[in-house]
């Protein structure tokens, strides 16, 4: 398999599917410069060029370029931008251009920020080319990006345990599909997932299993199943009794993501809380819930272990 997200396994171009990515606030900054003669700089400052106010026009062009990035660059997604700004720093022989672009979408705005700088620089070139043939555009680069998986990036990976609660699976009458999804997802993220267990719905061993794992140093425990509306769906009621504190933000994030995809997610029950030094998250038993949880939890959940140790949020 290749390492390029815009190529398939046969080497053909493709657009990256961001349908299932979490929409978050994202921001990117870029910068570049256009070099020119000192006389040209002076003419720009004195608004003495025949085509009019250069920097005002360049700013508008930069904003428009950010908006039109998906038109210019084939594999870029069309995004609803919430903010675009361009700043100019005029020096003796160059104008430095800085852009900032923001959105609340499922993918980043790095290309929009770079397009904004490029569009502004090209517009300055166009408006000044009649009086200056020496201009050069260069050093366009991404300065920073915020949002998505790069937010709260941490190398720390907790020890993970997964508990499946299901009468049919426990009795060997059904196939566990959600457990392998959770286990594989956290292993792929670099976690150790050595603790795994299957229990009957409403099992009396649930609490003792979790407490034993916590004493063994398991830091993140995921349970799947036993959260429905049936009389034997007792996972949430059982574990809420042993939580030292609840984590409503995790619950809300998982619920919101699920409802954004499937209406029936509103009927799902889930919970999350802290037991001593571990985080316990109870998920519905469907494969969809397992996949959604990976999208929401990884890698943000890893940051929580720094917080639990008293480090900066």
Number of C-alpha atoms within 10 A of each C-alpha: 8 10 8 10 12 15 15 15 11 8 11 8 14 12 13 14 12 12 10 14 16 19 17 16 16 22 24 23 26 25 24 22 23 22 20 22 15 13 13 21 19 15 15 19 14 10 14 13 17 12 12 13 16 22 21 13 15 26 25 17 23 31 24 17 22 30 21 17 22 16 12 12 12 11 14 19 19 13 19 11 17 13 12 23 18 24 17 17 10 16 12 13 16 19 21 20 24 25 28 26 27 24 21 18 21 20 24 25 28 24 20 32 34 27 26 34 35 28 20 33 27 17 20 24 21 13 20 22 14 11 14 13 11 9 17 13 17 13 10 19 17 18 16 13 20 18 21 21 15 11 13 16 12 14 10 13 19 21 20 24 25 24 20 25 28 25 19 14 17 17 11 10 10 11 11 19 14 20 25 13 18 24 23 14 19 22 15 10 13 14 19 16 20 13 15 15 15 20 21 19 22 20 17 11 11 22 15 10 14 23 16 12 18 21 13 11 13 22 21 25 25 22 29 25 27 29 24 18 11 8 9 15 18 18 26 21 13 15 19 16 9 15 17 11 13 17 15 12 11 19 18 14 14 22 21 14 20 20 14 12 13 10 9 9 18 12 11 16 19 23 25 25 21 20 21 14 16 24 24 25 23 23 27 23 22 15 17 15 24 22 15 20 24 19 18 19 14 14 22 16 18 19 21 15 19 14 11 14 9 9 10 8 9
